[in-house]
Amino acid sequence: MKIVMLGAPGAGKGTQADRIAEKFGIPHISTGDIFRANLREGTELGKKAKVYMDRGELVPDDLTCDLLIDRVSKEDCAEGYILDGFPRTIAQAEVLDRALKALNTAVDFAIDVEVPDEDIVTRMSGRRACPKCGATYHVKYMPSKIEDKCDKCGSDLILRDDDKPETVLKRLRVYHDQTQPLIDYYQKKGILHTVDGTKTPEAVFGSILAFLGKESV
């Protein structure tokens, strides 16, 4: 069961990926984790990626895909995996498809967690974080007991720059320009499943399980 997770920043795809991974006993793989692991271990691929990262440049698609293929070739991926953060563009999806085809395999499912932009802005701009202990809250969905104070250590909570409405809107524009075309790409392949991400996390997960269970029989 090889799954690609799609969805705008703040749509909740990471949460659902974690749940799917736990349910089916397969790894949840993000490109960020792969980069960090290869840099930490000093692998040859990691050294190549570091050259670009040190210059503040994006790691080329082919190299990112090489790192990804190296990761999914490991033993814990024998029964499948969930990709989160790659592919982000049609070009990356095509590179991934070619690499997987060379291994006589392919992506089985693409799951799109769909949430309207205005809902995402509300979700993300309502987040609050503790700069001291790292605890996170939400002014609407999970408020701290004392407004703008961390329940754990009493520090003042902050709104991170990435969660400010103007930043969120910029990230959404990038998503719609670059990543949303992937929805059409995977739909044409007949492997796309779209879920309503405005529902509760439990309801979203239930919809995903219903689809995966039906398709996996």
C-alpha positions in Angstrom: 0.0 0.0 0.0 1.9 3.0 -1.3 0.2 6.3 -0.6 0.8 9.9 -1.6 -0.9 12.5 0.7 -2.1 15.7 -0.9 -3.7 18.8 0.6 -2.9 22.5 1.3 -0.8 23.6 4.3 -2.9 23.2 7.4 -5.4 20.8 5.8 -4.5 18.1 8.3 -2.9 15.7 5.9 0.0 15.0 8.3 -2.4 14.0 11.1 -4.2 11.6 8.8 -0.9 10.2 7.5 0.1 9.4 11.1 -3.2 7.6 11.7 -2.9 5.6 8.5 0.7 4.7 9.3 -0.3 3.4 12.7 -3.4 1.6 11.5 -1.6 -0.3 8.7 1.9 -0.5 10.3 3.6 1.3 7.5 6.1 4.3 7.8 5.0 7.9 7.3 7.8 9.4 5.3 8.4 13.2 4.8 11.1 14.6 2.7 12.2 16.8 5.6 12.8 13.7 7.7 14.8 12.1 4.9 17.0 15.1 4.4 17.7 15.4 8.1 18.5 11.6 8.4 20.9 11.7 5.5 22.6 14.8 6.7 23.0 13.4 10.2 24.4 10.1 8.9 26.7 11.8 6.4 25.6 9.6 3.5 26.7 10.3 -0.1 23.3 11.4 -1.1 23.1 13.6 2.1 26.4 15.3 1.1 25.1 16.0 -2.3 21.9 17.5 -0.9 23.9 19.6 1.6 25.7 21.4 -1.2 22.4 22.9 -2.4 21.0 23.5 1.1 24.1 25.3 2.2 23.6 27.7 -0.7 20.0 28.2 0.2 18.8 26.5 -3.0 16.2 23.8 -3.5 17.4 20.3 -3.8 16.9 19.2 -7.4 14.0 16.9 -8.1 16.2 14.1 -9.3 18.3 14.1 -6.1 15.3 14.4 -3.9 13.8 11.4 -5.7 17.0 9.5 -5.3 16.9 10.1 -1.5 13.2 9.1 -1.5 13.8 5.9 -3.4 16.7 5.0 -1.1 14.4 5.4 1.9 11.4 3.4 0.5 13.8 0.6 -0.5 14.5 -0.1 3.2 13.0 -3.2 4.9 10.3 -1.3 6.9 8.7 -0.2 3.6 8.2 -3.7 2.3 4.4 -3.6 3.1 4.1 0.0 1.9 4.5 3.6 3.0 2.9 7.1 3.0 4.7 10.0 1.3 4.1 13.4 2.8 5.7 16.5 1.1 6.7 14.8 -2.2 5.7 15.1 -4.9 4.7 18.8 -4.8 4.7 19.4 -8.6 3.8 17.5 -11.8 7.5 17.3 -12.6 8.3 15.7 -9.3 5.4 13.2 -9.7 6.8 12.2 -13.1 10.3 11.7 -11.7 8.8 9.6 -8.9 6.7 7.5 -11.3 9.8 6.8 -13.5 11.9 5.8 -10.5 9.2 3.5 -9.1 8.6 2.0 -12.5 12.3 1.0 -12.7 11.6 -1.0 -9.4 8.5 -2.6 -10.9 6.2 -0.7 -8.5 4.0 2.4 -8.4 1.9 4.6 -6.2 -1.3 2.9 -5.3 -3.4 5.7 -3.8 -3.3 9.5 -3.7 -5.4 11.0 -0.9 -6.4 14.6 -1.1 -7.6 16.2 2.2 -9.7 19.1 0.8 -10.3 22.2 3.0 -11.5 25.7 1.7 -8.8 28.4 1.9 -10.8 30.5 4.4 -11.0 27.6 6.8 -7.3 27.0 6.6 -6.6 30.7 7.3 -8.9 30.4 10.4 -7.2 27.2 11.5 -3.6 28.4 11.1 -4.0 32.0 12.3 -5.7 30.7 15.5 -2.6 28.6 16.4 -0.6 29.7 19.4 2.8 28.3 20.4 4.9 28.4 23.5 8.5 29.5 22.5 9.9 28.0 25.7 8.5 24.5 26.0 7.1 24.0 22.5 3.5 23.3 23.6 0.8 24.3 21.0 -2.7 25.6 21.3 -5.6 27.0 19.2 -7.7 30.0 20.3 -10.9 28.2 19.1 -10.3 24.5 19.1 -7.8 24.0 22.0 -7.4 27.2 24.0 -5.0 27.5 26.9 -6.7 27.8 30.4 -5.4 31.3 30.8 -5.6 33.4 27.6 -2.2 33.7 25.9 -0.4 31.8 28.7 1.1 28.3 28.4 -0.6 25.7 30.6 2.6 23.8 31.0 5.2 26.5 31.9 3.3 29.8 32.1 5.2 31.5 29.3 3.5 34.0 26.9 2.1 32.3 23.8 3.0 33.6 20.4 1.6 33.6 16.8 4.3 32.2 14.6 5.2 34.1 11.5 4.3 31.0 9.4 0.8 31.1 10.9 0.0 34.8 10.3 -2.9 35.3 7.8 -0.8 37.1 5.2 1.8 34.3 5.3 -0.8 31.6 5.1 -2.4 33.2 2.0 1.0 33.3 0.3 1.6 29.6 1.0 -1.9 28.8 -0.3 -1.2 30.7 -3.5 2.0 28.6 -4.0 0.0 25.5 -3.3 -2.7 26.2 -5.8 -0.2 27.2 -8.5 2.3 24.3 -8.0 0.7 21.4 -6.1 -3.0 21.4 -6.9 -2.4 20.3 -10.5 -1.3 17.0 -8.9 -5.0 16.4 -8.1 -5.8 16.2 -11.8 -2.7 14.2 -12.4 -3.6 11.4 -10.0 -7.3 11.6 -10.9 -6.4 10.8 -14.5 -4.5 7.8 -13.2 -7.7 6.6 -11.4 -6.0 6.5 -7.9 -7.3 9.7 -6.4 -9.5 9.8 -3.3 -10.8 13.2 -2.0 -12.0 13.6 1.6 -13.8 16.5 3.2 -11.1 17.9 5.6 -13.6 20.2 7.3 -15.1 17.3 9.2 -13.7 16.0 12.5 -10.3 14.2 12.3 -12.2 11.0 13.2 -14.7 11.4 10.4 -11.9 12.2 7.9 -10.0 9.1 9.0 -13.2 7.0 8.7 -13.7 8.1 5.1 -10.1 7.3 4.3 -10.4 3.8 5.9 -13.6 3.1 4.0 -11.8 3.9 0.7 -8.6 2.0 1.5 -10.5 -1.0 2.9 -12.7 -1.2 -0.2 -9.8 -0.8 -2.7 -7.5 -3.2 -0.9 -9.8 -6.1 -0.9 
